[in-house]
Amino acid sequence: MIGTTISHYRILEKLGEGGMGVVYKAQDTKLNRTVALKFLPSQVSGSEQDKARFLQEAQAAAGLNHPNICTIYGIEEDGDEQFIAMEFIEGMTLKEKCKSTSLVDLQQAISYLKQIGEALHEAHSKGITHRDIKPDNIMVNTKNQIKVMDFGLAKLKGGMGLTRLQSTLGTTAYMSPEQLQSADVDHRSDIWS
């Protein structure tokens, strides 16, 4: 896919891959800016439930306007490809940041925690529970600003019930007890994480 153009985006490089998407760095040729594009992985792109969850992710994150949350520009289609266009964040994940330094500066850690809390407060005030808060889903940009991203498992208050019955979604090491038991979750699960 690298080097190809989809819609008006020229794909530059692959940034990462997870269960609900493959993310690429791209050049928006209309607005002349760098963006990130998240595509459904090919193994799930045919599933109507996964397509609906993908749309729900875009809608959940697009409804949030906060300096500590990754900005969603839109959800687009080009042929059979459905993708989310979003802010490209120059930096590294919080996981990578923690691995790259041997000493954690207490004041910086407090600043990061405060910013994560503010991002979650914004989401929770809009009825959105993230359900997958972990260092891999938090970016630290080049200005040391936190950006919470990846609302792929978000639960929207009053939203579509897209979680399969008898399934547990999230990353086990960061799940609240309610999530592990496939019980109803709310903002407290994000705080636990």
C-alpha positions in Angstrom: 0.0 0.0 0.0 3.0 2.3 0.6 3.4 4.7 -2.4 -0.2 4.3 -3.6 -2.8 7.0 -3.5 -6.2 6.4 -2.0 -8.8 9.1 -2.6 -6.6 12.2 -2.2 -4.2 10.6 0.3 -0.7 9.4 -0.7 0.4 6.6 1.6 3.9 7.3 3.0 4.6 4.6 5.5 3.0 2.0 7.9 2.8 3.3 11.5 1.2 0.3 13.2 -1.3 -2.4 13.3 -3.8 -3.7 15.9 -6.9 -5.9 16.1 -9.2 -3.2 14.7 -7.0 -1.4 12.2 -3.8 -0.8 10.2 -2.6 2.8 10.5 -0.5 4.6 7.8 1.1 8.0 7.6 -0.2 9.8 4.5 0.0 13.1 2.7 -3.3 14.8 2.2 -2.8 16.2 -1.3 -5.8 18.5 -1.2 -4.9 20.3 2.1 -1.1 19.6 1.9 -0.8 18.2 5.4 0.4 15.0 7.0 -2.4 12.8 8.4 -2.8 9.3 9.8 -5.2 6.9 8.0 -6.7 3.9 9.8 -8.0 1.1 7.7 -9.9 -2.0 8.8 -7.6 -5.0 8.5 -8.3 -7.2 5.5 -9.3 -10.2 7.7 -12.2 -8.3 9.3 -13.1 -5.8 6.5 -15.9 -8.0 5.3 -17.7 -8.3 8.6 -20.7 -6.0 8.9 -20.3 -5.9 12.7 -16.7 -4.8 12.4 -17.6 -2.2 9.8 -20.2 -0.9 12.2 -17.7 -0.8 15.1 -15.3 1.0 12.9 -17.9 3.6 12.1 -18.8 3.9 15.8 -15.1 4.5 16.6 -15.0 7.4 14.1 -18.2 8.8 15.4 -17.2 8.5 19.1 -13.8 10.2 18.6 -15.1 12.8 16.1 -17.6 14.0 18.8 -14.6 14.9 21.0 -12.8 18.2 20.7 -10.0 18.3 23.3 -6.3 19.1 23.1 -5.5 15.7 24.7 -7.5 13.6 22.3 -6.5 12.7 18.7 -8.6 14.7 16.3 -10.7 12.8 13.7 -11.0 14.6 10.4 -13.5 12.2 8.8 -14.4 8.7 7.7 -14.0 8.0 4.0 -14.4 5.3 1.4 -12.5 4.7 -1.7 -13.8 1.7 -3.6 -13.9 -1.2 -1.1 -11.6 0.6 1.4 -13.2 2.3 4.4 -10.8 4.4 6.5 -10.6 7.1 9.2 -8.6 10.2 8.5 -7.1 11.7 11.6 -4.4 13.9 13.1 -0.9 12.6 12.6 0.9 12.8 15.9 4.7 13.3 15.7 6.1 11.5 18.8 5.9 8.1 20.4 3.4 6.0 22.4 3.5 6.3 26.2 4.8 2.7 26.2 7.7 3.6 24.0 8.4 6.8 26.1 8.6 4.7 29.3 10.9 2.2 27.7 13.2 4.9 26.3 14.1 6.4 29.6 15.5 4.8 32.7 14.3 7.4 35.2 10.8 8.8 35.3 10.6 12.4 36.2 7.9 12.7 38.8 6.6 16.1 37.6 6.4 14.8 34.0 4.6 11.7 35.2 2.1 13.8 37.1 1.6 16.1 34.0 1.0 13.0 31.8 -1.5 11.6 34.3 -3.3 14.9 34.5 -3.6 15.2 30.8 -4.9 11.6 30.4 -7.4 12.4 33.2 -8.6 15.5 31.4 -9.0 13.6 28.1 -11.0 10.9 29.8 -13.1 13.4 31.6 -14.0 15.0 28.3 -14.9 11.6 26.8 -16.9 10.6 29.9 -18.8 13.9 29.9 -20.0 13.0 26.4 -21.1 9.5 27.5 -18.1 7.7 26.0 -16.2 5.0 27.8 -12.9 4.2 26.0 -12.5 0.6 27.3 -9.0 0.1 26.1 -6.8 2.7 28.0 -3.2 1.5 27.9 0.2 3.0 27.2 0.0 1.8 23.5 -3.2 3.9 23.0 -1.7 7.1 24.4 0.8 9.2 22.4 3.3 11.7 23.7 4.0 14.3 21.0 7.2 16.2 20.5 5.9 19.0 22.9 5.4 16.4 25.7 1.6 16.7 25.2 -0.6 13.6 25.7 -3.0 12.5 23.0 -5.4 9.7 23.8 -6.4 7.7 20.7 -7.9 4.5 19.4 -11.5 4.6 20.4 -12.1 1.3 18.6 -13.7 -0.4 21.6 -15.4 2.7 22.9 -18.8 2.3 24.5 -21.2 5.1 23.7 -24.1 5.8 26.1 -27.2 5.0 24.1 -25.1 3.7 21.2 -25.4 0.5 19.2 -24.7 -2.7 21.1 -21.8 -3.9 19.0 -20.1 -6.2 21.6 -20.6 -9.8 20.8 -22.4 -11.8 23.5 -20.0 -13.8 25.7 -17.0 -11.9 24.4 -14.5 -9.8 26.3 -13.0 -6.8 24.5 -9.9 -5.0 25.6 -6.4 -5.7 26.7 -6.4 -8.1 29.6 -3.6 -6.5 31.6 -5.5 -3.2 31.7 -9.1 -4.4 32.1 -11.2 -3.6 35.1 -12.8 -6.6 36.9 -16.1 -5.7 35.3 -14.6 -5.9 31.9 -13.0 -9.2 32.6 -16.3 -10.6 33.7 -18.1 -9.2 30.5 -20.3 -7.1 32.8 -21.6 -3.6 32.1 -18.8 -1.0 32.2 -18.8 2.7 32.6 -16.2 5.5 33.1 -14.9 3.7 36.2 -13.4 1.0 34.0 -11.3 3.7 32.2 -10.2 5.1 35.6 -9.2 1.5 36.7 -7.1 1.1 33.5 
